[in-house]
Amino acid sequence: MSEDPGARGELFPHGSDIGIRGRGPTPAAAFEAAAGALTRVITDPSLVKPRDVVEIQVSGEDPEMLFYDWINALVAEMSARNMLFSRFEVEIANGGLRGRAFGENVDVRRHRPAVEVKGATMTCLEVRREPDGVWLAQCVVDV
């Protein structure tokens, strides 16, 4: 996850699904923190070793759609590669996002996955700067 001590991710309840939220001093840090929250939906991120790296690129100018596409790209990579991620790096510039997700193959006995995330939804989708200057990125994920 972000090395920035001001960045943090959290979950929030939403009906039968789960909300993920990231906060940080920049939009990129908030996206990283929300990605960590995504992992927390599935397992304890401290159980996931950052052994392998997966590069992710998403294009777009709209911050909310960029976040939505980032989360869906992570879900797709987890599913296609049978991986979980525990650390993230995001750079947002020039109409897109370049990210790196660090993780390892799923070990069911060690990771004890709770649910499978199917994807990000538009529900509660927001990317905004809060009055205190901290950036927030959030959405509900379908489980």
C-alpha positions, 0 to 999 in steps of 0.5 A: 500500500502507499508508503504515505503515513497519511493514506488509509483505506477502510470498509463501509457497509452497504446492504449485501455488498461492501464499500471500499474507501481510501483516503490520502494526501493525493488522489493517487494515495487515496486510490492506493489505500482503497486498493488495500481496502479491496484486499481487506474485503477478501483477506487480511492483507498482512497475510499476502506477501508482495512477491510478484508485481502486476502492471496496470494501466487505465486511461481516462480524464474523469477521476471517478471513472479512473478509480472505477476502472482501477478497481475493476482492473485489480479485480480482473487481475486477481481473478485471471492470475489467481492472485491477491495483492497487498501493496500498491503504487499509483501514478495519475498523470496525462489522462491516465493511471499507471499502477503496480500491484504487488502480491502472490498466488492465492493459498486458500489455507493461509489466506482464508479468503472470505468472499470473491469480489466480482467488481466495482459498482457505480454505487457511492462512487466518489473521488473528491477532496474533502474540506480538510484537504484529504482526498477520498476515493470510494465505491461499493464492490459487488461480492 
